Amino acid sequence: MSRSGRSVIKSVLAAKDLESFVMTYNIPEQFSPTLPGPNEPAVFTPDVIPLYTLAFSSCGVRYPLSSFKFDLLRHFGVHFSQLHPLGWMRVVLFELSCAAISGEPSIPLFCMFYKLISDGDWFTFAKRQNNVSKPCYTFMSASTYPKD
């Protein structure tokens, strides 16, 4: 599927599925979640942002998006629906890792570990290959890290 091909993806959700999705993920009614018609593609407009349920069910997307996620997407000029699910999971993992050490996630810090790349039909965040750091803890052997 090409990038333009995403604009012709047809929804397979029924109205009851949408209702369940909205309730499960606490999507506010003010956003007026609706399904496209049976033969209509999900397209971006100034008033409509398509959401893929897979992003919520498998990749950790939650409403509301954190300011870090908004800033990161704005910085790279992409929407989370353009990111491969594994790329989005890296963003979520980074943010959770920062919270686990009582730190604030930042774009410069994120960019030290990841770079935005085009991966076929999607964008993703890939590890920076030249940034293999030495372990910062003693309970894991250094033999798990590449020699270079």
Helices and strands as residue ranges (DSSP letters): G 4-8, H 15-24, G 29-31, H 53-59, H 67-76, G 80-82, H 85-100, H 107-113, E 114-119, E 122-127, G 142-144
